[in-house]
């Protein structure tokens, strides 16, 4: 009999022994998980994942291989709507089933499940489908399956219904504050539904913006703000109080900015909301930064690097000491890139410690420290403290001043691998920025391992993008010859919310500092540019052009984040 994904200890398949033999966990980790399982009364597989000893996908693949079943990665799998419609939402949600593909001619339905031998679920599924439809099961990771079910069946809570309920209450002339538990529950449900909707739509920020006569709600999706709803201004006092209570803020304070945090479980995964209030002319403005912990860590292979870029990055990471900088504006994906590199280095043999403001995504086995006004600890003092903790790798959230820069460089000088972010317009521009802060060129030489500059561009929706011929201006900006390949432009459809774009991808410039560049660090930008030009170094714009040509994004989107005119001018100057 095949074992479910989260099978208990007494199942036919000994999960612990299987994972030990596959060298996915160690004996100590299994012992800790067994002890924790007895305390939590949870399946062993689930406990191992929650403790961070292995990923949900690794557990899925190991069990699928052992049981002889095919596994499926739902993170990049789109289910056929016709197949999804065959299983009612109530049945799919209760028993965690998702139809992926239906071949009508063969009466064959492929269904993803996390529990292969849940006989009750399979019996009810077969009773719903009828005896003529043959069901083929695919093993999926539990967390991925929950997200996929919610994504394909939509939101369970209708915001408009709750809004109408509150409006009907107001029309009856009931008091807004203290109107009773029932009315208070309506506001609570409304806030919860708004937060769930923002997460479901993949927003990075949720804005509550009071105007003179109404309350505007905007979501930042794929880097751009979209207005999703407008409510009467009378809604705002109660909504603001509810948000402040959830974030642990002072509800009586409305004249000074406040910062707080909300932690919720939405769709079975932990979500953090960083809450910031700001007094404005028409009332308090509240912005929530949405941090999905499960989205924060991306493998290096998923960053979309070219073969040459991947090789350059691996050379940077292979060096056991030195300073690696990631530059870019706010919201350019610097934290995601840093976490990907840390995750690549994260093994039991390495002690990784971080200083962050704040800690955005908890990572197993990495010692993460939050700094800020509440902790009375700054970056410079934090680095001094961490150096006494026997670290191998340090992450400094941001180099803001000379003290932090000097301490980060000192850590690199003493044999540590140091990662940090820095505000600079390009990879090369980070060097004069460090010199302006006060670092010496002779100390930077030999201790600066590499610099990464990046931006985020929106990806064209694959369902509706349109192929067009490049215009003469576009060919000039991109540096293309007469034999120009076709380009793609956005159109808009239901899949991308009629924006033409869905998701974002990083474009990067990777600068590996070797001995030749070390000699020119103190010589000025002109000397450095000449050396890179002789090497045919690929700039940020060059990587963006690569993304345009492979159909990932459009010329207009690239021009939004990169100065293509300056890039074309520089290219002509060098030819």
PyMOL commands that set and color helices and strands:
alter all, ss='L'
color gray80, all
select helices_A, chain A and resi 15-21+27-40+44-50+56-67+74-76+81-84+89-95+119-129+142-153+159-171+181-200+233-247+293-295+300-303+307-318+334-345+379-389+402-413+429-437+441-444+472-478+494-496+515-518+521-523+525-534+540-549+555-561+564-574
alter helices_A, ss='H'
color red, helices_A
select strands_A, chain A and resi 97-103+108-113+134-139+205-210+214-221+224-232+258-266+269-280+283-292+322-327+352-356+367-370+393-396+417-422+448-460+466-468+487-489+501-512
alter strands_A, ss='S'
color yellow, strands_A
deselect
rebuild
show_as cartoon
